[in-house]
Amino acid sequence: MRHGKKFNHLGRTASHRAALLSNMASSLILHKRIETTVAKAKELRKYVEPLITKSKDDSTNNRRVVFAYLQNKESVKELFGIVSEKVANRPGGYTRIIKLGNRLGDNAEICFIELVDFNETMLAASAEKAGKTRRSRRGGAKKEEGTEAIAAAPVAEAPSAEVVEDAVVVEEVAEVAAEEVVEVAAETEVAAEEVAEVAPETVVEEEAPAAEEPTDAPATEEPTEEKGEDA
């Protein structure tokens, strides 16, 4: 029956449960992350965090107390040497549980349990978020706008070298384009002049046969007059 059950016995006797948590705590301290079930991870958190708090005060008594729980000299040395330095400024909450889903064999819910201060990836991500977040009040909005304008003014006065180089390149390209346009315009003018010179000659040649036509007409009429007189 479950009368008075205030914690998860994990289906083990008291001695078996204590040995299990001791071994898991030693592994977590040495490897900084272990994979286990969610039920064991929650019990391990309650078991190992008080030991990490004791490691902040490196005294003989605290070392003996922690060794009574862990029964592992290497894990005690790691805890009081490296881990205690990392968690010196953290007031509790030394572990993190990351759920991974269900196990295929017995469908148990599994997870990672790790020491928070030794996950470099998440520490870097949290640092970036802390740098990007910005809180402002209603009255502070004008001050922020003024500071942004002041900060932007030196940038406008002193443009970077890259901007200057880009401007020089753009000017050079514009000059080359203008020269090409002038050359094309000159070529078109020369072509227009040549067309104007050639056009009158063609007109004269085409009009010349038209002037000869009236001279032929009287020649054809003379015989008719002579015939009339003879008649």
GROMACS elastic network, one bead per residue, 0.5 to 0.9 nm:
[ bonds ]
;  ai    aj funct       b0    kb
    1     5     6  0.88937   500
    2     5     6  0.55005   500
    3     6     6  0.89009   500
    5     8     6  0.75743   500
    5     9     6  0.84069   500
    7    10     6  0.89202   500
    7    43     6  0.81433   500
    8    11     6  0.80413   500
    8    39     6  0.77551   500
    8    40     6  0.86397   500
    8    43     6  0.72789   500
    9    12     6  0.60145   500
    9    13     6  0.74526   500
    9    14     6  0.76863   500
    9    17     6  0.70841   500
   10    13     6  0.85239   500
   10    17     6  0.71015   500
   10    39     6  0.76542   500
   10    40     6  0.73232   500
   10    43     6  0.88611   500
   11    17     6  0.83313   500
   12    15     6  0.80218   500
   12    16     6  0.57952   500
   12    17     6  0.55911   500
   13    16     6  0.51947   500
   13    17     6  0.59630   500
   13    18     6  0.85325   500
   14    17     6  0.51263   500
   14    18     6  0.61061   500
   14    19     6  0.86372   500
   15    18     6  0.51433   500
   15    19     6  0.61962   500
   15    20     6  0.85786   500
   16    19     6  0.52145   500
   16    20     6  0.61420   500
   16    21     6  0.87482   500
   17    20     6  0.50659   500
   17    21     6  0.62662   500
   17    22     6  0.85541   500
   18    21     6  0.53089   500
   18    22     6  0.60723   500
   18    23     6  0.86797   500
   18    69     6  0.84758   500
   19    22     6  0.50661   500
   19    23     6  0.62072   500
   19    24     6  0.85958   500
   19    69     6  0.89484   500
   19    70     6  0.87664   500
   20    23     6  0.53745   500
   20    24     6  0.62228   500
   20    25     6  0.86164   500
   21    24     6  0.50364   500
   21    25     6  0.59550   500
   21    26     6  0.85485   500
   21    40     6  0.81562   500
   21    43     6  0.78246   500
   21    44     6  0.59902   500
   21    47     6  0.71023   500
   21    48     6  0.84175   500
   21    70     6  0.87075   500
   22    25     6  0.51775   500
   22    26     6  0.62771   500
   22    27     6  0.87024   500
   22    44     6  0.86522   500
   22    47     6  0.83156   500
   22    48     6  0.85406   500
   22    69     6  0.62670   500
   22    70     6  0.50725   500
   22    71     6  0.75714   500
   22    72     6  0.89777   500
   23    26     6  0.51893   500
   23    27     6  0.62444   500
   23    28     6  0.86564   500
   23    70     6  0.70571   500
   23    71     6  0.86039   500
   23    72     6  0.87201   500
   24    27     6  0.50727   500
   24    28     6  0.61172   500
   24    29     6  0.86569   500
   24    34     6  0.81546   500
   24    44     6  0.72470   500
   25    28     6  0.50668   500
   25    29     6  0.62133   500
   25    30     6  0.86439   500
   25    44     6  0.68045   500
   25    45     6  0.87114   500
   25    47     6  0.76663   500
   25    48     6  0.58983   500
   25    70     6  0.71214   500
   25    75     6  0.86293   500
   26    29     6  0.52149   500
   26    30     6  0.61961   500
   26    31     6  0.85247   500
   26    48     6  0.89232   500
   26    70     6  0.62395   500
   26    71     6  0.85455   500
   26    72     6  0.70508   500
   26    74     6  0.84809   500
   26    75     6  0.54531   500
   26    76     6  0.81524   500
   27    30     6  0.51903   500
   27    31     6  0.58196   500
   27    32     6  0.75896   500
   27    33     6  0.79690   500
   27    34     6  0.71872   500
   27    75     6  0.78140   500
   28    31     6  0.53576   500
   28    33     6  0.54925   500
   28    34     6  0.59740   500
   28    48     6  0.88328   500
   28    75     6  0.89308   500
   28   113     6  0.79003   500
   28   114     6  0.69405   500
   28   115     6  0.76745   500
   29    32     6  0.53576   500
   29    33     6  0.79941   500
   29    48     6  0.89044   500
   29    75     6  0.61123   500
   29    76     6  0.84984   500
   29    78     6  0.70000   500
   29    79     6  0.64415   500
   29    83     6  0.76748   500
   29   114     6  0.89520   500
   29   115     6  0.79974   500
   30    33     6  0.84487   500
   30    74     6  0.79109   500
   30    75     6  0.58918   500
   30    78     6  0.67276   500
   30    79     6  0.81544   500
   31    34     6  0.71282   500
   31   114     6  0.87538   500
   32   113     6  0.84418   500
   32   114     6  0.55471   500
   32   115     6  0.55243   500
   32   116     6  0.87450   500
   32   118     6  0.68064   500
   32   119     6  0.85412   500
   33   112     6  0.67136   500
   33   113     6  0.57193   500
   33   115     6  0.66086   500
   33   118     6  0.88619   500
   34   111     6  0.85384   500
   34   112     6  0.57706   500
   34   113     6  0.56975   500
   34   114     6  0.65478   500
   35    41     6  0.85939   500
   35   110     6  0.71888   500
   35   111     6  0.57613   500
   35   113     6  0.64328   500
   35   114     6  0.87832   500
   36    39     6  0.84311   500
   36    40     6  0.66852   500
   36    41     6  0.64849   500
   36   109     6  0.87122   500
   36   110     6  0.56086   500
   36   111     6  0.57142   500
   36   112     6  0.64511   500
   36   113     6  0.75468   500
   37    40     6  0.54274   500
   37    41     6  0.61585   500
   37    42     6  0.87482   500
   37    99     6  0.89043   500
   37   103     6  0.89359   500
   37   108     6  0.68046   500
   37   109     6  0.57116   500
   37   111     6  0.57654   500
   37   112     6  0.82194   500
   38    42     6  0.61669   500
   38    43     6  0.87268   500
   38    97     6  0.79909   500
   38    98     6  0.89955   500
   38    99     6  0.74188   500
   38   108     6  0.83335   500
   38   109     6  0.59055   500
   38   110     6  0.54239   500
   38   111     6  0.57613   500
   38   112     6  0.83394   500
   38   113     6  0.87163   500
   39    42     6  0.53867   500
   39    43     6  0.65468   500
   39    44     6  0.86915   500
   39   109     6  0.81663   500
   39   110     6  0.85402   500
   40    43     6  0.51852   500
   40    44     6  0.59777   500
   40    45     6  0.85856   500
   41    45     6  0.61091   500
   41    46     6  0.88402   500
   41    97     6  0.72830   500
   41   110     6  0.89183   500
   41   111     6  0.77195   500
   41   112     6  0.80134   500
   41   113     6  0.63091   500
   42    45     6  0.52223   500
   42    46     6  0.67668   500
   42    47     6  0.88900   500
   42    97     6  0.81681   500
   42   113     6  0.88782   500
   43    46     6  0.53572   500
   43    47     6  0.63532   500
   43    48     6  0.88639   500
   44    48     6  0.59738   500
   44    49     6  0.83406   500
   44   113     6  0.88848   500
   45    48     6  0.54783   500
   45    49     6  0.59373   500
   45    50     6  0.88657   500
   45    94     6  0.86708   500
   45    95     6  0.68073   500
   45    96     6  0.86383   500
   45    97     6  0.89612   500
   45   113     6  0.83971   500
   46    49     6  0.60071   500
   46    50     6  0.72900   500
   47    50     6  0.66263   500
   47    51     6  0.74281   500
   48    51     6  0.52170   500
   48    52     6  0.63915   500
   48    53     6  0.88522   500
   48    95     6  0.88784   500
   49    52     6  0.50406   500
   49    53     6  0.62952   500
   49    54     6  0.87475   500
   49    92     6  0.74625   500
   49    93     6  0.75150   500
   49    94     6  0.65204   500
   49    95     6  0.75689   500
   50    53     6  0.50308   500
   50    54     6  0.63489   500
   50    55     6  0.88274   500
   50    92     6  0.87839   500
   51    54     6  0.50797   500
   51    55     6  0.64207   500
   51    62     6  0.88381   500
   51    65     6  0.85811   500
   51    66     6  0.61210   500
   51    69     6  0.84726   500
   51    79     6  0.87737   500
   52    55     6  0.50737   500
   52    56     6  0.70265   500
   52    66     6  0.88510   500
   52    79     6  0.71151   500
   52    80     6  0.84046   500
   52    83     6  0.78771   500
   52    84     6  0.70660   500
   52    87     6  0.82358   500
   52    92     6  0.88162   500
   52    94     6  0.78201   500
   53    56     6  0.56703   500
   53    57     6  0.79691   500
   53    84     6  0.82387   500
   53    87     6  0.86043   500
   53    88     6  0.89198   500
   53    91     6  0.85336   500
   53    92     6  0.74021   500
   53    94     6  0.89600   500
   54    57     6  0.59331   500
   54    58     6  0.78039   500
   54    62     6  0.61211   500
   54    63     6  0.82878   500
   54    65     6  0.86790   500
   54    66     6  0.76653   500
   54    80     6  0.89177   500
   54    84     6  0.89608   500
   55    58     6  0.58098   500
   55    59     6  0.83608   500
   55    62     6  0.69504   500
   55    63     6  0.75298   500
   55    66     6  0.80893   500
   55    76     6  0.87929   500
   55    79     6  0.65183   500
   55    80     6  0.52200   500
   55    81     6  0.86438   500
   55    83     6  0.81951   500
   55    84     6  0.56956   500
   56    80     6  0.73358   500
   56    83     6  0.89582   500
   56    84     6  0.53596   500
   56    85     6  0.77579   500
   56    87     6  0.78245   500
   56    88     6  0.62544   500
   57    62     6  0.72093   500
   57    80     6  0.84948   500
   57    84     6  0.85204   500
   58    61     6  0.85326   500
   58    62     6  0.66696   500
   58    63     6  0.70921   500
   58    80     6  0.65156   500
   58    81     6  0.89012   500
   58    84     6  0.86540   500
   59    62     6  0.53133   500
   59    63     6  0.62727   500
   59    64     6  0.87309   500
   60    63     6  0.51366   500
   60    64     6  0.62469   500
   60    65     6  0.87013   500
   61    64     6  0.51588   500
   61    65     6  0.62383   500
   61    66     6  0.87010   500
   62    65     6  0.50604   500
   62    66     6  0.61332   500
   62    67     6  0.84573   500
   63    66     6  0.52300   500
   63    67     6  0.60257   500
   63    68     6  0.85887   500
   63    76     6  0.72150   500
   63    77     6  0.89318   500
   63    80     6  0.79412   500
   64    67     6  0.50601   500
   64    68     6  0.61935   500
   64    69     6  0.89182   500
   65    68     6  0.51750   500
   65    69     6  0.68399   500
   66    69     6  0.52859   500
   66    70     6  0.62096   500
   66    71     6  0.81372   500
   66    76     6  0.70340   500
   67    70     6  0.50420   500
   67    71     6  0.50938   500
   67    72     6  0.65818   500
   67    73     6  0.71730   500
   67    75     6  0.87602   500
   67    76     6  0.64062   500
   68    71     6  0.57759   500
   68    72     6  0.88756   500
   69    72     6  0.87053   500
   70    73     6  0.81809   500
   70    75     6  0.75005   500
   70    76     6  0.74173   500
   71    75     6  0.85459   500
   71    76     6  0.83571   500
   72    75     6  0.55450   500
   72    76     6  0.63475   500
   72    77     6  0.87753   500
   73    76     6  0.51221   500
   73    77     6  0.61368   500
   73    78     6  0.86297   500
   74    77     6  0.51135   500
   74    78     6  0.61649   500
   74    79     6  0.85207   500
   75    78     6  0.50169   500
   75    79     6  0.59557   500
   75    80     6  0.86150   500
   76    79     6  0.50447   500
   76    80     6  0.61884   500
   76    81     6  0.83262   500
   77    80     6  0.54417   500
   77    81     6  0.58218   500
   77    82     6  0.82302   500
   78    81     6  0.51176   500
   78    82     6  0.55748   500
   78    83     6  0.64540   500
   78    84     6  0.84847   500
   79    82     6  0.60901   500
   79    84     6  0.60107   500
   80    83     6  0.63865   500
   80    84     6  0.53342   500
   80    85     6  0.79641   500
   81    84     6  0.61089   500
   81    85     6  0.68717   500
   82    85     6  0.54682   500
   82    86     6  0.66373   500
   83    86     6  0.52286   500
   83    87     6  0.63286   500
   83    88     6  0.84846   500
   83   115     6  0.89248   500
   83   117     6  0.86033   500
   83   118     6  0.88002   500
   84    87     6  0.53264   500
   84    88     6  0.57989   500
   85    88     6  0.52822   500
   85    89     6  0.84917   500
   86    89     6  0.76645   500
   86    90     6  0.83471   500
   86   117     6  0.63555   500
   86   118     6  0.80299   500
   87    90     6  0.51641   500
   87    91     6  0.80700   500
   87    92     6  0.84593   500
   87    94     6  0.72552   500
   87   116     6  0.88612   500
   87   117     6  0.68755   500
   88    91     6  0.80826   500
   90    93     6  0.75537   500
   90    94     6  0.75158   500
   91    94     6  0.83433   500
   92    95     6  0.87411   500
   93    96     6  0.77593   500
   93   116     6  0.79743   500
   94   114     6  0.84311   500
   94   115     6  0.57473   500
   94   116     6  0.55936   500
   94   117     6  0.73888   500
   95   113     6  0.66684   500
   95   114     6  0.54560   500
   95   116     6  0.52563   500
   95   117     6  0.84542   500
   96   112     6  0.79354   500
   96   113     6  0.55612   500
   96   114     6  0.53804   500
   96   115     6  0.63168   500
   96   116     6  0.58956   500
   97   111     6  0.65465   500
   97   112     6  0.56313   500
   97   114     6  0.66985   500
   98   110     6  0.88204   500
   98   111     6  0.53592   500
   98   113     6  0.63955   500
   98   114     6  0.82987   500
   99   102     6  0.89089   500
   99   109     6  0.76402   500
   99   110     6  0.62185   500
   99   112     6  0.63625   500
   99   113     6  0.86858   500
  100   103     6  0.87744   500
  100   109     6  0.74930   500
  100   110     6  0.56735   500
  100   112     6  0.72017   500
  101   107     6  0.87950   500
  101   108     6  0.83271   500
  101   109     6  0.56704   500
  101   110     6  0.59042   500
  101   111     6  0.72017   500
  102   105     6  0.89139   500
  102   106     6  0.83068   500
  102   107     6  0.50227   500
  102   108     6  0.52455   500
  102   110     6  0.58200   500
  102   111     6  0.87902   500
  103   106     6  0.61978   500
  103   108     6  0.51584   500
  103   109     6  0.62030   500
  103   110     6  0.64140   500
  104   107     6  0.53770   500
  104   108     6  0.78498   500
  105   108     6  0.78850   500
  107   110     6  0.88167   500
  114   117     6  0.88350   500
  114   118     6  0.79079   500
  114   119     6  0.78524   500
  115   118     6  0.57660   500
  115   119     6  0.71812   500
  116   119     6  0.59507   500
  116   120     6  0.89590   500
  116   122     6  0.86470   500
  116   123     6  0.84221   500
  117   120     6  0.75163   500
  117   123     6  0.74946   500
  118   121     6  0.89308   500
  118   123     6  0.82996   500
  119   122     6  0.57706   500
  119   123     6  0.63168   500
  119   124     6  0.88462   500
  120   123     6  0.50306   500
  120   124     6  0.61241   500
  120   125     6  0.86350   500
  121   124     6  0.53050   500
  121   125     6  0.63330   500
  121   126     6  0.87349   500
  122   126     6  0.60675   500
  122   127     6  0.85069   500
  123   126     6  0.51713   500
  123   127     6  0.61768   500
  123   128     6  0.87676   500
  124   127     6  0.50689   500
  124   128     6  0.63483   500
  124   129     6  0.87880   500
  125   128     6  0.52086   500
  125   129     6  0.63630   500
  125   130     6  0.86750   500
  126   129     6  0.51084   500
  126   130     6  0.61191   500
  126   131     6  0.86606   500
  127   130     6  0.50712   500
  127   131     6  0.62901   500
  127   132     6  0.88292   500
  128   131     6  0.51290   500
  128   132     6  0.63473   500
  128   133     6  0.88065   500
  129   132     6  0.51670   500
  129   133     6  0.61510   500
  130   133     6  0.55117   500
  130   134     6  0.84928   500
  131   134     6  0.80397   500
  136   139     6  0.81605   500
  136   140     6  0.58306   500
  136   141     6  0.64492   500
  136   144     6  0.83020   500
  137   140     6  0.50112   500
  137   141     6  0.64470   500
  138   141     6  0.56654   500
  138   142     6  0.82028   500
  139   142     6  0.65322   500
  139   143     6  0.75915   500
  140   143     6  0.51108   500
  140   144     6  0.62007   500
  140   145     6  0.86981   500
  141   144     6  0.51295   500
  141   145     6  0.62857   500
  141   146     6  0.87084   500
  142   145     6  0.50478   500
  142   146     6  0.61824   500
  142   147     6  0.86250   500
  143   146     6  0.50769   500
  143   147     6  0.61708   500
  143   148     6  0.85313   500
  144   147     6  0.51077   500
  144   148     6  0.60506   500
  144   149     6  0.85794   500
  145   148     6  0.50597   500
  145   149     6  0.61680   500
  145   150     6  0.86410   500
  146   149     6  0.51302   500
  146   150     6  0.62165   500
  146   151     6  0.85409   500
  147   150     6  0.50478   500
  147   151     6  0.60011   500
  147   152     6  0.84703   500
  148   152     6  0.60239   500
  148   153     6  0.86341   500
  149   152     6  0.50319   500
  149   153     6  0.61669   500
  150   153     6  0.52515   500
  150   154     6  0.74821   500
  151   154     6  0.64962   500
  151   155     6  0.74852   500
  152   155     6  0.53296   500
  152   156     6  0.66388   500
  153   156     6  0.52679   500
  153   157     6  0.64359   500
  153   158     6  0.87631   500
  154   157     6  0.50328   500
  154   158     6  0.59810   500
  154   159     6  0.84372   500
  155   158     6  0.53411   500
  155   159     6  0.59396   500
  155   160     6  0.79688   500
  156   159     6  0.59570   500
  159   162     6  0.81873   500
  159   163     6  0.63171   500
  159   164     6  0.69401   500
  160   163     6  0.53980   500
  160   164     6  0.65485   500
  160   165     6  0.88380   500
  161   164     6  0.51137   500
  161   165     6  0.61754   500
  161   166     6  0.86072   500
  162   165     6  0.51167   500
  162   166     6  0.61659   500
  162   167     6  0.86525   500
  163   166     6  0.50785   500
  163   167     6  0.62125   500
  163   168     6  0.87202   500
  164   167     6  0.50849   500
  164   168     6  0.62550   500
  164   169     6  0.86573   500
  165   168     6  0.51233   500
  165   169     6  0.62080   500
  165   170     6  0.86273   500
  166   169     6  0.51173   500
  166   170     6  0.61795   500
  166   171     6  0.86860   500
  167   170     6  0.50701   500
  167   171     6  0.62110   500
  167   172     6  0.86626   500
  168   171     6  0.51165   500
  168   172     6  0.62073   500
  168   173     6  0.86332   500
  169   172     6  0.51251   500
  169   173     6  0.61893   500
  169   174     6  0.86065   500
  170   173     6  0.51117   500
  170   174     6  0.61491   500
  170   175     6  0.86901   500
  171   174     6  0.50171   500
  171   175     6  0.61925   500
  171   176     6  0.86712   500
  172   175     6  0.51307   500
  172   176     6  0.62523   500
  172   177     6  0.85944   500
  173   176     6  0.51862   500
  173   177     6  0.61421   500
  173   178     6  0.86222   500
  174   177     6  0.50752   500
  174   178     6  0.61377   500
  174   179     6  0.86842   500
  175   178     6  0.50675   500
  175   179     6  0.62488   500
  175   180     6  0.86752   500
  176   179     6  0.51475   500
  176   180     6  0.62633   500
  176   181     6  0.86882   500
  177   180     6  0.51026   500
  177   181     6  0.62176   500
  177   182     6  0.87411   500
  178   181     6  0.50665   500
  178   182     6  0.62863   500
  178   183     6  0.87105   500
  179   182     6  0.51217   500
  179   183     6  0.62504   500
  179   184     6  0.86642   500
  180   183     6  0.51105   500
  180   184     6  0.61772   500
  180   185     6  0.86015   500
  181   184     6  0.51276   500
  181   185     6  0.61565   500
  181   186     6  0.86729   500
  182   185     6  0.50618   500
  182   186     6  0.61874   500
  182   187     6  0.86564   500
  183   186     6  0.51146   500
  183   187     6  0.62493   500
  183   188     6  0.86833   500
  184   187     6  0.51123   500
  184   188     6  0.62474   500
  184   189     6  0.87295   500
  185   188     6  0.51086   500
  185   189     6  0.62764   500
  185   190     6  0.87821   500
  186   189     6  0.51083   500
  186   190     6  0.63174   500
  186   191     6  0.86483   500
  187   190     6  0.51786   500
  187   191     6  0.61903   500
  187   192     6  0.86139   500
  188   191     6  0.50285   500
  188   192     6  0.61133   500
  188   193     6  0.86731   500
  189   192     6  0.50231   500
  189   193     6  0.62548   500
  189   194     6  0.87241   500
  190   193     6  0.51447   500
  190   194     6  0.63059   500
  190   195     6  0.86771   500
  191   194     6  0.51652   500
  191   195     6  0.62424   500
  191   196     6  0.86663   500
  192   195     6  0.50874   500
  192   196     6  0.61755   500
  192   197     6  0.87294   500
  193   197     6  0.62494   500
  193   198     6  0.86844   500
  194   197     6  0.51547   500
  194   198     6  0.62310   500
  194   199     6  0.85873   500
  195   198     6  0.52115   500
  195   199     6  0.60254   500
  196   199     6  0.52828   500
  196   200     6  0.72419   500
  197   200     6  0.64457   500
  197   201     6  0.75528   500
  198   201     6  0.57061   500
  198   202     6  0.66552   500
  199   202     6  0.53490   500
  199   203     6  0.63881   500
  199   204     6  0.89387   500
  200   203     6  0.50066   500
  200   204     6  0.62260   500
  200   205     6  0.86443   500
  201   204     6  0.52134   500
  201   205     6  0.62338   500
  201   206     6  0.86107   500
  202   205     6  0.51813   500
  202   206     6  0.61841   500
  202   207     6  0.86963   500
  203   206     6  0.51247   500
  203   207     6  0.61814   500
  203   208     6  0.87037   500
  204   207     6  0.51128   500
  204   208     6  0.61184   500
  205   208     6  0.54157   500
  205   209     6  0.77422   500
  206   209     6  0.66995   500
  206   210     6  0.77722   500
  207   210     6  0.53726   500
  207   211     6  0.68438   500
  208   211     6  0.54903   500
  208   212     6  0.69511   500
  209   212     6  0.53582   500
  209   213     6  0.68424   500
  210   213     6  0.56539   500
  210   214     6  0.81116   500
  211   214     6  0.66264   500
  211   215     6  0.79418   500
  212   215     6  0.56370   500
  212   216     6  0.70199   500
  213   216     6  0.55828   500
  213   217     6  0.69741   500
  214   217     6  0.53676   500
  214   218     6  0.74941   500
  215   218     6  0.63104   500
  215   219     6  0.72578   500
  216   219     6  0.53949   500
  216   220     6  0.67334   500
  217   220     6  0.54199   500
  217   221     6  0.65797   500
  218   222     6  0.62683   500
  219   222     6  0.55866   500
  219   223     6  0.77785   500
  220   223     6  0.65973   500
  220   224     6  0.77466   500
  221   224     6  0.53992   500
  221   225     6  0.67194   500
  222   225     6  0.53054   500
  222   226     6  0.63847   500
  222   227     6  0.86656   500
  223   226     6  0.51506   500
  223   227     6  0.61292   500
  223   228     6  0.86615   500
  224   227     6  0.50987   500
  224   228     6  0.63176   500
  224   229     6  0.89057   500
  225   228     6  0.50136   500
  225   229     6  0.63791   500
  225   230     6  0.86619   500
  226   229     6  0.51939   500
  226   230     6  0.62182   500
  226   231     6  0.85370   500
  227   230     6  0.51408   500
  227   231     6  0.61470   500
  228   231     6  0.50414   500
